[in-house]
Amino acid sequence: MLGIADYGAFCAAIVLFLALPGPGTFTLLTSTSKGGFRAGAAATLGVIVGDQVLLWLAVAGVAALLAANPLLFAGVQYLGAAYLAWVGLKLVFAKPGGALPIRIEPQRYARQAFLITLLNPKAIVFYMAFFPLFIDPAAHRGMVTFATMAVTIALITAAYCLLLCAFAGVVSARVKENQRLARGLQRLAGLFLVGFGLRLGTQ
C-alpha cells in the first residue's frame, strides 16, 4: 500500500508500541490525574507533535539513505529488525520495577508532553529502526509513502491516547492492583516484538 511493505503489520506495531509503558504513557496518566480529560487531551497533542518531529527527522535520514545507497538501506532494515527483537527480549526477561517518575506542572500539559517525548533518548533510535522495516524499496513513492506513514501514526496515536485518558483512572487502578497482570502483558508485548523482528528480518 503506497510503498508500505505490510500496512496491517505497520498499524499493529504502532498499537503495540503505544501499549508499552514509557514516558509518554506516564505523562498522559499523570496529566489526566491532575487536570482531567482536557489535560490528558492537551498532553496527547504534545505527544503527537513530539512524535511527528522525531518521525520526520528519521524520514530525512531514511530518504537520504534510500537515494544514496539502496544496499546499505537493506542493511539498516536488518539492523532495525534485530533492534526490535532485542527490545522484545529485554521486555520478556526484565525484572519488575517501579513506575517512571514523571513531573507534570498544571496548565502546561501540551508543552511538557511535547518536551518529554522529544527528549526521550530512546525515541529517535526507535524511529530510525522502525521506519525502514516497513518501506518497500522497490515500490516506495517518496514523500507520499512517508506522509501516509506519518498520518497513520498520528491518527492511531490520537485514538489510543484519548481512549487511555478517558479510562485513565480505571487503567491506573488495575495496574496498581494487579502487578502480575501488568507483568504478563509486558512479556506478551515483548514476544510480539520479537516476532515482528523475525518476520520483518526474513521477509
C-alpha positions in Angstrom: 0.0 0.0 0.0 1.6 3.2 -1.2 5.1 1.8 -0.8 4.4 0.4 2.7 5.6 -3.2 2.8 2.9 -4.5 5.2 0.3 -1.9 6.2 -1.6 -4.1 8.5 1.6 -5.1 10.4 2.6 -1.5 10.5 -0.6 -0.5 12.2 -0.4 -3.4 14.6 3.1 -2.5 15.5 2.1 1.1 16.3 -0.6 0.0 18.7 1.8 -2.4 20.3 4.4 0.3 20.9 1.8 2.6 22.2 0.7 0.0 24.7 4.2 -0.4 26.2 4.6 1.6 29.4 7.0 4.5 28.9 7.4 8.3 29.4 4.5 9.0 27.0 2.1 6.7 28.8 3.0 8.0 32.2 2.8 11.6 31.0 -0.8 11.0 29.8 -1.8 9.3 33.0 -0.2 11.9 35.2 -1.7 14.8 33.3 -5.2 13.3 33.3 -5.0 12.6 37.1 -4.1 16.3 37.7 -6.3 18.1 35.2 -8.9 15.6 34.0 -9.7 14.6 30.4 -9.0 18.1 28.9 -5.5 18.0 30.4 -5.0 14.5 29.0 -6.1 15.6 25.6 -3.6 18.5 25.7 -0.9 16.1 26.7 -1.9 13.9 23.8 -1.4 16.8 21.4 2.0 17.3 22.9 2.9 13.7 22.4 1.7 13.6 18.8 3.7 16.8 17.9 6.8 15.4 19.6 6.4 12.1 17.7 6.0 13.9 14.4 9.2 16.0 14.9 11.2 12.8 15.6 9.4 11.0 12.9 10.3 13.5 10.2 13.9 13.7 11.4 14.0 9.9 10.9 12.4 10.2 7.5 15.1 12.7 6.4 17.7 10.2 7.2 15.9 7.2 5.6 15.1 9.2 2.4 18.8 10.2 2.1 19.9 6.6 2.6 17.5 5.2 0.1 18.7 7.7 -2.6 22.4 7.3 -1.9 22.8 3.5 -1.3 19.9 1.0 -1.6 22.1 -1.8 -0.5 23.1 0.0 2.7 19.4 0.7 3.3 18.8 -3.1 3.2 21.4 -3.5 5.9 19.6 -0.8 8.0 16.4 -2.9 7.7 18.2 -5.9 9.1 19.6 -3.9 12.0 16.1 -2.5 12.6 14.7 -6.0 12.8 17.4 -7.1 15.2 16.7 -4.0 17.3 13.0 -4.8 17.6 13.9 -8.4 18.6 16.4 -7.1 21.2 13.8 -4.7 22.7 11.3 -7.6 22.9 13.7 -9.9 24.7 14.5 -7.1 27.2 10.8 -6.9 27.9 10.4 -10.6 28.2 13.3 -11.0 30.7 13.0 -7.6 32.5 12.8 -7.7 36.3 9.8 -6.0 37.9 10.4 -2.3 38.6 8.6 0.9 39.7 6.8 3.4 37.6 8.7 6.1 35.8 8.7 9.3 37.8 7.1 12.0 35.6 6.7 15.5 36.9 3.8 17.5 35.4 3.0 21.1 36.4 -0.6 22.2 35.9 -1.6 24.4 32.9 1.3 23.3 30.8 0.3 19.8 29.8 0.8 20.0 26.0 4.3 21.7 26.2 5.5 19.3 28.9 4.3 16.3 27.0 6.0 17.6 23.8 9.3 18.1 25.6 9.2 14.7 27.4 8.5 13.0 24.1 11.1 15.0 22.1 13.9 14.4 24.7 13.2 10.7 25.2 16.7 9.3 24.4 15.3 6.1 23.0 12.7 7.7 20.8 15.0 8.7 17.9 16.6 5.3 17.9 13.2 3.7 17.8 12.1 5.7 14.8 15.3 5.1 12.9 14.8 1.4 13.4 11.1 1.3 12.9 10.6 3.2 9.7 13.0 1.3 7.4 11.3 -2.0 8.3 8.1 -1.1 6.6 9.4 0.6 3.5 9.4 -1.3 0.2 12.5 0.0 -1.7 11.0 -1.2 -5.0 7.6 0.4 -4.6 8.0 3.4 -2.2 6.8 6.7 -3.5 8.9 9.1 -1.6 7.0 11.7 0.3 3.7 10.1 -0.4 4.8 6.9 1.4 6.4 8.8 4.3 3.3 11.1 4.7 1.0 8.2 4.7 3.0 6.5 7.5 3.2 9.8 9.4 -0.6 10.4 9.2 -1.3 6.8 10.2 0.9 7.1 13.3 -0.7 10.4 14.3 -4.3 9.1 13.9 -3.6 5.8 15.8 -1.8 7.7 18.5 -4.6 10.2 18.9 -7.2 7.4 19.1 -5.2 5.3 21.6 -4.1 8.2 23.8 -7.5 9.8 24.1 -9.1 6.4 24.9 -6.3 5.9 27.5 -7.1 9.3 29.0 -10.8 8.5 29.1 -10.2 5.4 31.2 -7.0 6.7 33.0 -8.4 6.2 36.5 -9.5 2.6 35.8 -6.3 1.7 34.0 -4.0 3.1 36.8 -6.0 1.3 39.5 -6.0 -2.0 37.7 -2.2 -1.9 37.0 -1.5 -1.0 40.6 -3.8 -3.7 42.0 -2.6 -6.5 39.7 1.2 -6.3 39.1 1.1 -9.9 37.8 -1.3 -8.9 35.0 0.9 -5.9 34.1 4.0 -8.2 34.0 2.2 -10.7 31.8 1.1 -8.0 29.4 4.7 -6.7 29.2 6.0 -10.2 28.4 3.4 -10.7 25.8 4.3 -7.4 24.2 7.9 -8.5 24.2 7.1 -11.7 22.4 5.2 -9.8 19.8 8.2 -7.5 19.2 10.5 -10.5 18.8 8.0 -11.9 16.3 7.9 -8.6 14.4 11.7 -8.5 14.3 11.9 -12.1 13.0 9.2 -11.7 10.5 10.4 -8.4 9.0 14.0 -9.5 9.0 13.3 -12.6 7.0 10.6 -11.4 4.5 
